[in-house]
Amino acid sequence: MQLLDWGIVGALLLILTATLIISRRQVKSTADFLAANRCAGRYLLAVTDGIAGIGAISIIATFEQYYIAGFSPVWWGFLSGPIALLMSICGWVYYRFRETRCFTMAQFFEVRYSRRFRVFSGMLGWLSGVLNYGIFPSVSVKFFMFFCRLPDSFQIAGIPFVFSTYVCLLLFVISLGVTFAICGGQLAIMLTDFIQGTFCNIVFLVLMIFMVMQFNWETIFETLTVHAAENPGQSLFNPFDTTGIRDFNIWFFLMGIVLVVLTSGTWQGQSGYAAAAKSAHEAKMARFLGVWRQLVQWALLLFIPICAFTFFNSPQYADSAQTVAETLGTLHGQEASQARVPLFLSHILPPGLLGLFAALMLAAMLSTDDSYMHSWGSIFVQDVIMPFRKKPFTEKQHILLLRLSIVFVGIFAFFFSWLFKQTEYILLFFQITGAIFTGGAGAVLIGGLYSRSGSTLGAWVAMILGSGLALGSIALQQCWPALAPAVAEYVPDSAAQWLLARRERFPVNSQILAFAITLTGFASYFIVSYIDRKVHGTEYFNLEKMLHRGKYDLSGEHREVWSAGRIWKIFGLTDEFTRFDRLLFFASLLWTLLWTAAFVAGTLGHFVFGWQPLHWLRLWRGYVMLGFGLGIGTTIWFLIGGSADVVKLFRALRTRKRNDADDGRVVDGRNAGEEISAGGTETATGSSGD
């Protein structure tokens, strides 16, 4: 890192700080702080939600996964493409959740089930979230230490103490995230994330050009082919030859597809975005746009680990790779796995590009950190503290409490990152800690939004079972190195040998555990709800009222743009789709069908025609380069559309009348504050909520 590189990082921080100061002045109510007063347009949502979702830790996790599994994750993504498109078409979970006008998941649970269940689920969601977020700062800091080649410790002249670089950086990055989260809430997060997301997309393009110039496809083909021949069952290009890969094999991805459907919308790390759309239709269209926004991003995040694998395994780069390998040899376990690609990048990137990538990772880290801190801090106040309050907070009290809660999340993350020992890959850690909440919440949310028959008792049983099984699994994983030898003493010799050979890591990975926990949650929810309804004769729930449809629609959000026929509505094109919306829909449909056809062709090619390695490698070259080419156009497209949405956001906030009752409370089964008229005017409904 030269002076130029540090200057790039510093310039980005200055721009983000200036944006934070400007946006902070617009926060005038709790709804502004929690959800930007529901004024966000589709492009702004697509860019900001996207960068908040990728994050520095997700980039590192993706590097880790693609280095081990190669192109296989993309292949199984082709299989899930039609499912993801269908979910976008029908607005699976997100559309209906936005219709409820709830700020958080647990607030919805009070509307749908009960106040006590809201508190319980709010506590579980918060616990699951802070544990899941706990390693984010740790992984990010370790990346910067590897990438910038920082020393483990340092001294300041005149002070007789040795400071830990890791601890000092932890304090810095967490303080940065807390500052951005508390100053302007969701409004500031969205505006700074838009700058970060746009910056990241431009840097992705620049880095992609550099990587394509540095690594030719012929060398990549040769390296991957030799590796596949020498390691049967561990191919990085043939997805049907991956049985030798322990964690990221075919079963990992198939279970992942099911989990995406069953737990969609349950994770609340970006809960502010779920409530920030100016209408349910805008939230739906943001999902469609997300397919196009991420083209160049995923092309690069796939290509970099493949280049890194080529670098470490091709004779052409043997001398340079040896230097990096020596550094890797000083690390162990998950640290070595996470450091491999960052060290590779720090070795090959020239000055200027080093600074751009460091700034990209800083932007990605900050966008996720402030979003997660805001979400978990808000959830604790909204869903654990507020339900016990008989008298509502004043605006100043409410926002102050939200800020203090965010600070607490930062403090927890500091100590957790400092003390926790990670034993699994990042993506697997995400799954098991997330399952504390999503293991039961998937059934409770989907059943609550789509089923009139789901009961409160069923929700309680599903949530308790899901969280209990997930917490027990985490405890078992942490205790396994000490537990395995003790268990081995009481089992037959063959079983004892099997246990001792797997004493370092629990033999069942977190993806399998999360999958089993989620299925258990769904089974218990619907079985118990059915029994409860049969025994107690509980009335069916009024979904129309909860979703503000028909005679209950007082906001005027559902606007008829064209008269969609029955056939169009079957395909998900409702009356709210404009001409451009319909064009976007068909473009997304064709894009998905293209890669679904590639999946069918590849499957037939492997099992019927016996595809050779060259066929697979040409397919992957076409995929990467097509994504890169289209990504150039989409980056410009989203820059223009997102900038227009930012202008509209400020315009809406200037004219919108704030509603003090719109703070997340639920009275008589409905939100205490309801928008009465379209066009930005709101009326407080008072305590009755009618």
C-alpha positions in Angstrom: 0.0 0.0 0.0 1.6 3.2 -1.2 0.6 6.8 -0.5 -1.6 6.8 -3.6 -3.5 3.7 -2.2 -4.1 5.2 1.2 -5.2 8.4 -0.4 -7.9 6.5 -2.3 -9.2 5.0 0.9 -9.1 8.3 2.7 -10.9 10.1 -0.1 -13.8 7.6 0.0 -14.1 8.0 3.7 -14.3 11.8 3.4 -17.1 11.5 0.7 -19.1 9.1 2.9 -18.7 11.3 6.0 -19.9 14.4 4.1 -22.9 12.4 2.8 -23.6 11.3 6.4 -23.7 14.9 7.6 -26.1 15.9 4.9 -28.5 13.0 5.4 -28.5 13.4 9.1 -30.4 16.7 8.8 -33.3 14.9 7.2 -34.0 12.6 10.1 -37.1 14.1 11.9 -39.0 11.1 13.1 -38.8 7.5 14.2 -40.0 6.3 10.8 -37.2 8.3 9.2 -34.6 6.6 11.4 -36.1 3.1 11.1 -37.1 2.9 7.4 -36.3 6.3 5.6 -40.1 7.0 6.1 -40.9 4.4 3.4 -39.7 6.7 0.5 -37.2 4.6 -1.3 -37.5 3.8 -5.0 -36.6 0.6 -6.8 -33.1 1.5 -8.1 -32.0 3.0 -4.7 -33.2 -0.2 -3.0 -31.5 -2.5 -5.6 -28.1 -0.8 -5.2 -28.1 -0.3 -1.5 -29.7 -3.5 -0.4 -27.3 -5.3 -2.8 -24.1 -3.8 -1.4 -25.4 -4.2 2.2 -26.0 -7.9 1.5 -22.6 -8.6 -0.1 -20.3 -7.1 2.5 -16.6 -7.6 3.1 -17.2 -10.8 5.0 -19.5 -12.2 2.2 -16.8 -11.4 -0.4 -14.2 -13.3 1.6 -16.7 -16.2 2.2 -17.3 -16.2 -1.6 -13.6 -16.3 -2.3 -13.3 -19.2 0.2 -16.1 -21.1 -1.4 -15.1 -20.6 -5.1 -11.5 -21.5 -4.4 -12.6 -24.8 -2.9 -15.6 -25.6 -5.1 -14.7 -23.8 -8.4 -17.6 -23.2 -10.8 -20.0 -25.7 -9.1 -21.9 -23.1 -7.0 -22.8 -21.2 -10.2 -24.0 -24.4 -11.8 -26.4 -25.2 -9.1 -27.4 -21.5 -9.2 -28.6 -22.2 -12.7 -30.9 -24.9 -11.3 -32.3 -22.4 -8.7 -32.7 -19.7 -11.3 -36.3 -20.6 -12.2 -37.2 -20.9 -8.6 -35.7 -17.5 -7.8 -37.5 -15.9 -10.8 -40.8 -17.4 -9.6 -40.2 -16.0 -6.2 -39.5 -12.5 -7.7 -42.6 -12.8 -9.9 -45.0 -13.5 -7.1 -43.1 -11.3 -4.6 -42.6 -14.3 -2.4 -42.8 -13.0 1.2 -41.4 -9.5 0.6 -44.5 -8.2 -1.2 -46.9 -9.3 1.5 -44.6 -8.3 4.3 -44.4 -4.8 2.9 -48.2 -4.7 2.6 -48.4 -5.3 6.4 -46.5 -2.0 6.9 -44.5 -3.5 9.8 -41.1 -2.2 10.6 -39.7 -5.5 11.9 -40.5 -9.2 11.7 -41.5 -9.4 15.3 -43.9 -6.5 14.9 -45.6 -8.6 12.2 -45.7 -11.5 14.6 -47.6 -9.4 17.1 -50.1 -8.4 14.5 -50.5 -12.0 13.3 -50.0 -13.9 16.6 -49.6 -12.2 20.0 -47.6 -9.6 21.9 -45.9 -12.2 24.0 -44.8 -14.1 20.9 -43.5 -10.8 19.5 -41.2 -10.3 22.5 -40.0 -13.9 22.4 -39.3 -13.9 18.7 -37.7 -10.4 19.0 -35.3 -11.7 21.6 -34.5 -14.8 19.5 -34.0 -12.7 16.3 -31.7 -10.3 18.2 -29.7 -13.2 19.8 -29.4 -15.0 16.4 -28.4 -11.7 14.7 -25.7 -10.5 17.1 -24.2 -14.0 17.2 -24.2 -14.2 13.4 -22.8 -10.6 13.1 -20.2 -11.3 15.9 -17.5 -12.5 13.5 -18.1 -9.9 10.8 -15.5 -7.4 12.2 -13.0 -10.1 13.0 -13.0 -11.5 9.4 -12.9 -7.9 7.9 -10.0 -6.9 10.2 -8.0 -10.0 9.4 -8.5 -9.3 5.7 -7.0 -5.8 6.0 -4.1 -7.2 8.0 -3.4 -9.8 5.3 -4.0 -7.5 2.3 -2.2 -4.5 3.6 0.5 -6.7 5.2 0.2 -5.0 8.6 2.3 -6.1 11.6 0.7 -8.1 14.4 1.6 -5.3 16.9 3.1 -1.8 17.0 4.5 0.8 19.4 4.0 4.5 19.6 7.0 6.6 20.4 7.2 7.6 24.0 4.6 5.0 25.2 6.1 1.9 26.8 3.2 -0.4 25.6 2.9 -2.8 22.7 -0.5 -2.4 21.0 -2.2 -5.2 19.2 -3.0 -4.2 15.6 -5.9 -6.6 15.5 -7.6 -5.2 18.6 -7.0 -1.6 17.5 -8.4 -2.2 14.1 -11.4 -4.0 15.7 -12.1 -0.8 17.7 -11.7 1.4 14.6 -14.0 -0.6 12.2 -16.7 -1.1 14.8 -16.6 2.5 15.8 -16.9 3.5 12.2 -20.0 1.2 11.7 -21.6 2.5 14.9 -21.1 6.1 13.9 -22.7 5.7 10.5 -25.6 3.7 12.0 -26.5 6.1 14.8 -26.1 9.4 13.1 -28.8 9.2 10.4 -30.4 5.8 10.9 -31.7 4.0 7.8 -31.8 7.2 5.8 -28.1 7.8 6.2 -27.3 4.1 5.7 -29.2 4.1 2.3 -27.5 7.2 1.0 -24.0 6.2 2.0 -24.6 2.7 0.8 -25.7 4.0 -2.6 -22.3 5.8 -2.9 -20.5 2.7 -1.8 -22.5 0.4 -4.0 -21.9 2.6 -7.1 -18.2 2.9 -6.2 -17.9 -0.9 -5.8 -19.5 -1.6 -9.2 -17.1 0.7 -10.9 -14.1 -0.9 -9.1 -15.4 -4.3 -10.0 -15.3 -3.4 -13.7 -11.7 -2.0 -13.4 -10.5 -5.0 -11.5 -12.2 -7.4 -14.0 -10.3 -5.8 -16.9 -7.0 -6.1 -15.0 -7.6 -9.8 -14.1 -8.6 -10.7 -17.7 -5.4 -9.1 -18.9 -3.2 -10.9 -16.3 -4.6 -14.4 -16.6 -5.4 -16.0 -19.9 -8.0 -18.7 -20.2 -5.7 -21.2 -21.8 -3.5 -21.3 -18.6 -6.6 -21.5 -16.4 -8.0 -24.4 -18.5 -4.8 -26.3 -18.3 -4.4 -25.8 -14.5 -8.0 -26.9 -13.8 -7.8 -29.9 -16.1 -4.6 -31.2 -14.5 -6.0 -30.7 -11.0 -9.2 -32.7 -11.9 -7.1 -35.5 -13.4 -4.9 -35.8 -10.3 -7.8 -35.4 -7.8 -10.8 -37.5 -8.8 -14.1 -36.2 -7.3 -12.7 -32.7 -6.8 -13.2 -31.1 -10.1 -13.5 -27.3 -10.1 -15.3 -27.1 -13.5 -17.4 -30.3 -13.7 -20.2 -30.0 -11.1 -21.0 -33.7 -11.4 -17.5 -34.7 -10.3 -17.4 -33.1 -6.8 -18.1 -36.0 -4.5 -14.6 -35.6 -3.0 -15.3 -32.1 -1.8 -16.4 -32.4 1.8 -18.5 -29.3 2.5 -19.3 -27.5 -0.8 -20.6 -30.4 -2.8 -23.8 -31.1 -4.6 -25.8 -31.7 -1.4 -24.7 -28.4 0.1 -26.2 -26.5 -2.9 -29.4 -28.6 -3.2 -30.2 -28.0 0.5 -29.3 -24.4 0.0 -31.9 -24.0 -2.7 -34.6 -25.4 -0.4 -33.5 -23.2 2.5 -33.7 -20.1 0.3 -37.4 -20.8 -0.4 -38.3 -21.9 3.2 -36.5 -19.1 5.0 -37.0 -16.3 2.5 -37.5 -12.9 4.1 -36.8 -14.2 7.7 -33.3 -12.9 8.0 -33.4 -9.4 9.5 -29.8 -8.2 9.0 -31.2 -5.7 6.5 -34.7 -5.2 8.0 -34.6 -1.5 7.3 -34.6 -2.2 3.6 -37.6 -4.6 3.9 -39.7 -1.7 5.2 -38.1 1.2 3.3 -39.8 0.8 -0.1 -42.4 3.4 -1.0 -44.8 0.7 -2.0 -45.0 -3.1 -2.1 -44.7 -3.0 -5.9 -41.4 -1.0 -5.7 -40.0 -3.6 -3.3 -41.0 -6.3 -5.8 -39.4 -4.5 -8.7 -36.2 -4.0 -6.7 -35.9 -7.8 -6.6 -36.1 -8.0 -10.4 -33.5 -5.3 -10.8 -31.2 -7.1 -8.4 -30.6 -9.8 -11.0 -29.1 -7.2 -13.3 -27.2 -5.1 -10.8 -25.0 -7.9 -9.6 -23.8 -9.2 -13.0 -20.3 -7.8 -13.0 -20.0 -8.3 -9.2 -20.5 -12.1 -9.4 -18.4 -12.4 -12.5 -15.4 -10.9 -10.7 -16.0 -12.7 -7.4 -16.0 -16.0 -9.3 -13.0 -15.1 -11.5 -10.7 -13.9 -8.8 -10.6 -17.2 -6.8 -10.2 -19.2 -10.1 -7.2 -16.9 -10.9 -5.9 -17.5 -7.4 -6.1 -21.2 -7.8 -4.3 -21.0 -11.1 -1.6 -18.8 -9.5 -1.0 -21.3 -6.7 -1.1 -24.4 -8.9 0.3 -23.5 -12.4 4.1 -24.0 -13.0 4.0 -20.6 -14.8 3.6 -18.8 -11.5 5.6 -21.2 -9.3 8.2 -18.7 -8.1 5.8 -15.9 -7.2 3.4 -18.4 -5.6 6.1 -19.8 -3.4 6.6 -16.4 -1.8 2.9 -16.2 -0.9 2.7 -19.8 0.2 5.5 -19.2 2.8 3.3 -16.5 4.4 0.3 -18.8 4.3 2.4 -21.5 6.0 2.5 -19.4 9.1 -1.3 -19.5 9.5 -3.6 -22.3 10.5 -7.2 -23.5 10.1 -9.8 -20.9 9.0 -7.3 -18.1 9.1 -5.2 -19.7 6.3 -8.4 -20.4 4.3 -9.6 -16.8 4.6 -6.1 -15.3 3.9 -5.3 -17.2 0.7 -7.1 -15.0 -1.9 -6.4 -11.7 -0.2 -2.7 -12.5 -0.1 -2.8 -13.4 -3.7 -4.4 -10.1 -4.6 -2.0 -8.1 -2.5 0.8 -9.8 -4.5 -0.4 -9.2 -8.0 -2.3 -5.8 -7.8 -0.2 -2.7 -8.7 -0.3 0.6 -6.8 -3.6 2.3 -7.4 -5.5 -0.9 -7.9 -4.4 -2.0 -4.4 -6.0 1.2 -3.0 -9.1 0.7 -5.1 -9.6 -2.9 -3.9 -8.9 -1.8 -0.3 -11.4 1.0 -0.6 -13.9 -1.5 -2.2 -13.5 -3.8 0.8 -13.8 -0.9 3.2 -17.0 0.2 1.5 -18.4 -3.3 1.5 -17.5 -3.8 5.1 -19.0 -0.5 6.2 -22.2 -1.0 4.2 -22.9 -4.3 5.9 -21.7 -3.3 9.4 -24.0 -0.2 9.7 -27.0 -2.1 8.2 -26.6 -5.0 10.6 -25.9 -2.8 13.6 -29.0 -0.7 12.8 -31.1 -3.8 12.3 -30.2 -5.6 15.5 -30.2 -2.4 17.6 -33.6 -1.5 16.2 -35.0 -5.0 16.8 -34.0 -5.0 20.4 -35.8 -1.7 21.0 -38.8 -2.3 18.8 -39.5 -5.9 19.7 -38.1 -6.5 23.2 -38.5 -3.1 25.0 -41.5 -1.4 23.3 -44.1 -4.1 23.8 -43.7 -3.6 27.6 -44.3 0.1 27.4 -47.8 1.3 28.0 -46.9 4.9 27.2 -45.2 5.6 23.9 -41.8 7.2 23.8 -41.3 10.7 22.6 -39.5 11.0 19.3 -36.3 12.1 21.0 -36.5 9.3 23.6 -37.2 6.7 21.0 -34.3 7.7 18.7 -31.9 8.0 21.6 -32.8 4.5 22.8 -32.3 3.1 19.3 -28.9 4.7 19.2 -27.8 3.3 22.5 -29.0 -0.1 21.5 -26.9 0.1 18.3 -23.8 1.1 20.4 -24.4 -2.0 22.6 -24.4 -4.2 19.4 -21.1 -2.7 18.5 -19.7 -3.4 22.0 -20.9 -7.0 21.9 -19.4 -7.5 18.4 -16.0 -6.2 19.6 -15.7 -8.8 22.4 -17.2 -11.6 20.4 -14.8 -11.0 17.5 -11.9 -10.8 20.0 -12.7 -14.0 21.9 -14.6 -16.4 19.7 -12.8 -19.2 17.9 -14.2 -19.9 14.5 -14.1 -23.7 13.6 -16.1 -23.7 10.3 -16.1 -21.9 6.9 -17.9 -18.6 7.0 -20.9 -19.7 5.0 -21.5 -22.6 7.3 -21.2 -20.4 10.4 -23.8 -18.1 8.9 -26.2 -21.1 8.4 -26.1 -22.4 12.0 -26.2 -19.1 13.8 -29.0 -17.9 11.5 -31.0 -21.1 12.2 -31.4 -20.0 15.8 -34.1 -17.7 14.4 -34.8 -18.8 10.8 -35.2 -22.5 11.8 -38.6 -21.7 13.3 -39.3 -18.3 11.8 -39.4 -19.6 8.2 -42.6 -21.5 9.0 -44.0 -18.8 11.2 -43.5 -16.1 8.7 -44.7 -18.0 5.6 -47.5 -19.6 7.4 -48.6 -16.2 8.9 -48.5 -14.4 5.5 -50.1 -17.1 3.3 -52.2 -19.3 5.6 -55.3 -18.3 7.5 -55.1 -21.5 9.6 -51.7 -21.0 11.2 -52.2 -20.7 15.0 -50.3 -19.0 17.7 -49.6 -22.3 19.5 -48.1 -23.7 16.3 -45.8 -20.6 16.1 -44.6 -21.0 19.6 -43.8 -24.7 19.1 -41.9 -24.1 15.8 -39.9 -21.2 17.2 -38.9 -23.0 20.4 -38.0 -26.2 18.6 -36.0 -24.4 15.9 -34.0 -22.2 18.3 -33.4 -25.0 20.8 -32.0 -27.4 18.2 -29.8 -24.6 16.7 -28.3 -23.6 20.0 -27.7 -27.2 20.9 -25.9 -27.7 17.6 -23.7 -24.7 18.2 -22.8 -25.9 21.7 -22.0 -29.4 20.3 -19.8 -28.0 17.6 -17.8 -25.9 20.1 -17.4 -28.8 22.6 -16.8 -31.5 20.0 -12.9 -31.6 20.2 -13.2 -32.4 24.0 -16.4 -34.4 23.7 -15.3 -36.8 20.9 -12.5 -38.6 22.9 -14.8 -39.0 25.9 -17.6 -40.6 23.7 -15.0 -42.8 22.0 -14.3 -44.6 25.2 -17.8 -46.0 25.4 -18.4 -47.1 21.8 -17.0 -50.0 19.7 -13.5 -49.7 18.3 -14.7 -49.1 14.7 -16.9 -46.2 15.9 -14.2 -44.9 18.2 -11.8 -44.7 15.3 -14.3 -42.8 13.2 -15.0 -40.3 16.0 -11.3 -39.7 16.8 -10.5 -39.2 13.1 -13.1 -36.3 13.1 -12.4 -34.8 16.5 -11.3 -31.4 15.1 -14.7 -30.7 13.6 -18.1 -32.0 14.2 -18.7 -34.6 11.5 -22.1 -33.1 10.4 -21.7 -29.7 8.9 -23.9 -26.7 9.6 -25.7 -26.8 6.3 -27.1 -30.2 7.0 -28.0 -29.2 10.6 -29.8 -26.0 9.4 -31.7 -27.9 6.8 -32.9 -30.5 9.3 -33.9 -27.8 11.8 -35.9 -25.8 9.3 -37.8 -28.9 8.1 -38.6 -29.6 11.8 -39.9 -26.1 12.2 -42.3 -26.4 9.3 -43.6 -29.8 10.3 -44.2 -28.7 13.9 -45.9 -25.4 12.9 -48.5 -26.9 10.6 -49.1 -30.1 12.6 -49.6 -28.3 15.9 -51.7 -25.6 14.2 -54.0 -28.2 12.7 -54.4 -30.0 16.0 -54.9 -26.7 17.9 -57.6 -25.7 15.4 -59.4 -29.1 15.7 -59.3 -29.1 19.5 -60.1 -25.5 20.3 -62.0 -24.5 17.2 -60.0 -21.3 16.7 -61.4 -18.9 14.0 -59.5 -18.4 10.8 -57.3 -15.3 10.6 -58.4 -12.2 8.6 -55.5 -11.9 6.1 -57.1 -9.2 4.0 -57.2 -6.8 7.0 -53.6 -7.5 8.0 -52.4 -7.0 4.4 -54.5 -3.8 3.9 -56.3 -5.1 0.9 -59.8 -4.3 -0.5 -61.9 -2.3 1.9 -58.9 -2.1 4.3 -56.6 -0.3 1.9 -56.5 3.3 3.2 -53.1 4.2 1.8 -53.8 4.1 -2.0 -50.6 2.3 -2.6 -52.1 -0.3 -5.0 -52.5 1.7 -8.1 -53.9 0.2 -11.3 -51.6 1.1 -14.3 -53.0 -1.3 -16.8 -55.7 -3.9 -16.9 -53.9 -7.2 -16.6 -55.8 -10.2 -17.8 -56.1 -13.5 -16.0 -53.3 -15.1 -17.9 -50.9 -12.2 -17.1 -51.8 -12.4 -13.4 -51.0 -16.1 -13.4 -47.5 -15.1 -14.5 -47.3 -12.5 -11.7 -48.0 -9.4 -13.8 -50.5 -7.5 -11.7 -52.3 -4.2 -12.6 -49.4 -2.2 -11.0 -46.9 -3.2 -13.8 -46.0 -0.3 -16.1 -44.8 -0.9 -19.7 -41.1 -0.7 -18.5 -41.9 -3.1 -15.7 -43.3 -5.6 -18.1 -40.2 -5.2 -20.3 -38.0 -5.8 -17.3 -40.0 -8.9 -16.4 -39.6 -10.5 -19.8 -35.9 -9.6 -19.9 -35.4 -11.3 -16.5 -37.4 -14.3 -17.7 -35.3 -14.7 -20.9 -32.0 -14.4 -18.9 -33.2 -17.1 -16.5 -34.3 -19.3 -19.3 -30.9 -18.9 -21.0 -29.1 -20.4 -18.0 -31.7 -23.0 -17.4 -31.2 -24.2 -20.9 -27.4 -24.2 -20.2 -28.1 -26.4 -17.2 -30.2 -28.8 -19.2 -27.6 -28.9 -22.0 -24.8 -29.5 -19.6 -26.7 -32.3 -17.8 -27.4 -34.0 -21.1 -23.8 -33.3 -22.2 -22.4 -35.0 -19.2 -24.7 -38.1 -18.9 -25.6 -38.7 -22.6 -22.8 -37.2 -24.7 -19.9 -37.5 -22.2 -18.7 -33.9 -22.3 -14.9 -33.5 -22.2 -13.3 -30.9 -19.9 -12.9 -28.4 -22.7 -16.7 -28.2 -23.2 -17.2 -27.3 -19.5 -14.4 -24.8 -19.6 -15.8 -23.0 -22.6 -19.2 -22.8 -20.9 -17.6 -21.1 -17.9 -15.6 -18.7 -20.0 -18.7 -17.7 -21.8 -20.6 -17.2 -18.5 -17.9 -15.0 -17.0 -17.3 -12.8 -20.0 -21.0 -12.4 -20.8 -21.6 -11.2 -17.2 -18.7 -8.8 -17.5 -19.9 -7.4 -20.8 -23.4 -6.8 -19.7 -22.2 -5.5 -16.3 -20.7 -2.5 -18.0 -24.1 -1.4 -19.3 -26.0 -2.2 -16.1 -23.5 -0.2 -14.0 -24.3 2.9 -16.0 -28.0 2.1 -15.9 -28.1 1.8 -12.1 -26.0 4.9 -11.6 -28.5 7.0 -13.5 -31.6 5.3 -12.0 -30.3 5.3 -8.4 -29.3 9.0 -8.6 -32.8 9.9 -9.8 -34.2 7.9 -6.8 -32.0 9.8 -4.4 -33.4 13.1 -5.7 -37.0 11.8 -5.4 -36.2 10.6 -1.8 -35.1 14.0 -0.6 -38.1 15.6 -2.4 -40.5 13.2 -0.7 -38.9 13.8 2.7 -39.2 17.6 2.4 -43.0 17.4 1.7 -44.0 14.5 3.8 -45.9 15.2 7.0 -44.5 13.1 9.8 -46.7 10.8 11.8 -45.6 10.4 15.4 -47.8 7.3 15.9 -45.9 5.5 13.1 -43.3 4.1 15.5 -43.8 0.3 15.4 -46.4 0.0 18.1 -49.4 -2.3 17.6 -52.8 -1.4 19.0 -55.9 -3.7 18.7 -54.0 -6.0 16.3 -53.0 -3.2 13.9 -50.1 -0.8 13.5 -50.6 2.3 15.6 -49.8 4.6 12.7 -51.3 4.1 9.2 -50.9 6.2 6.1 -54.3 7.4 5.1 -53.7 9.1 1.7 -51.4 8.7 -1.2 -48.9 11.3 -2.3 -47.0 11.6 0.9 -49.6 12.9 3.4 -50.1 10.9 6.6 -52.6 11.1 9.3 -52.1 9.8 12.8 -54.7 7.3 13.8 -54.5 7.7 17.5 -54.5 4.9 20.0 -57.3 2.9 18.4 -55.4 2.1 15.3 -58.6 2.0 13.3 
